[in-house]
Amino acid sequence: MALPFRFAVNMLRTGSGEEWRTRCRRAEELGYDLILVADHLGMPAPFPSLVAAAEATARPRLGTFVLNTGFWNPALLAREVATTAALTGGRLELGLGTGYVRAEHEEAGIPFLPPRERVGHLARTIEELAGALKGDGTGSRTPLLVGGNGDRVLRLAARHADVTAFSGGRFTGDSVTVLTADELAGRVETYRGFEAEAGRERPAERNLLLQRVLVTDDPAAAVAEFLPLVPYLTEEQVLDLPILAIGTVREIADRLLGLRERLGFSYFTVLDDALEAFGPVIAELRGRERPGHAAS
């Protein structure tokens, strides 16, 4: 059975306290289920931003998408998680990843470890956070999201994560190659095998970041700007990329329903510049899932 949709906005822009609170309240008005914060230099600091978001809103859950574990000492991170979970009234969802931007590590004076060592640090961090994620025993457990694409990270997610976030790209050194629809489907199929190996009673929720949302009645014209960035893809392949939500509101909604049916993606994240554009898509999908709605 398909999981219900959840929709999140990943806030990347800094601003004044009032600007931040206004944007968080707007996300709540538009129906977003989660307000997320990334973990990159030059962007909002995750934990104070989430506490401020909690104070400005009543319904959305708050999360990191995702913490760069290379920046964090696990013991100090556990303190941040426990405090933030308490100050947000148990609304925190913790997202973790290995980190992939070498320049940020260099700027912060933190060693940028080889891939295997970064995954090892992620695994140790997950283990050491187990107590903090359980909370105080009053039912306020903090769900864990693990994000990535490689086999080692997906195996970790299969064993430990409540949510597995699939990257729409493949990182090779300092370059990124976009995954085609078929390649992402292959990653999902591999992950299903890892969940079977882990003996999970039920699969994790699956998340996908939509890198761009463009509401238009001319998708072919809209993707023209992307073609020079991905010369290894045809126009048809670009239009089919799961990380792009391009078309009319109805077409985008159909696309997300298809991704849920075929690949199990029920939790979608958009970047904050798509906050308004994606709102009607949320409303469309909520309307379709109401009891008595006749599928068109």
Secondary structure, 3 states (H helix, E strand, C coil): CCCCCEEEEEECCCCCHHHHHHHHHHHHHHCCCEEEECCCCCCCCHHHHHHHHHHHCCCCEEEECCEEHHHCCHHHHHHHHHHHHHHCCCCEEEEEECCCCHHHHHHHCCCCCCHHHHHHHHHHHHHHCHHHHHCCCCCCCCCEEEEECCHHHHHHHHHHCCEEEECCEEEECCEEEECCHHHHHHHHHHHHHHHHHHCCCCCCEEEEEECEEEECCCHHHHHHHCHHHCCCCCHHHHHCCCCEEEECHHHHHHHHHHHHHHHCEEEEEEEHHHHHHHHHHHHHHHHHHCCCCCCC
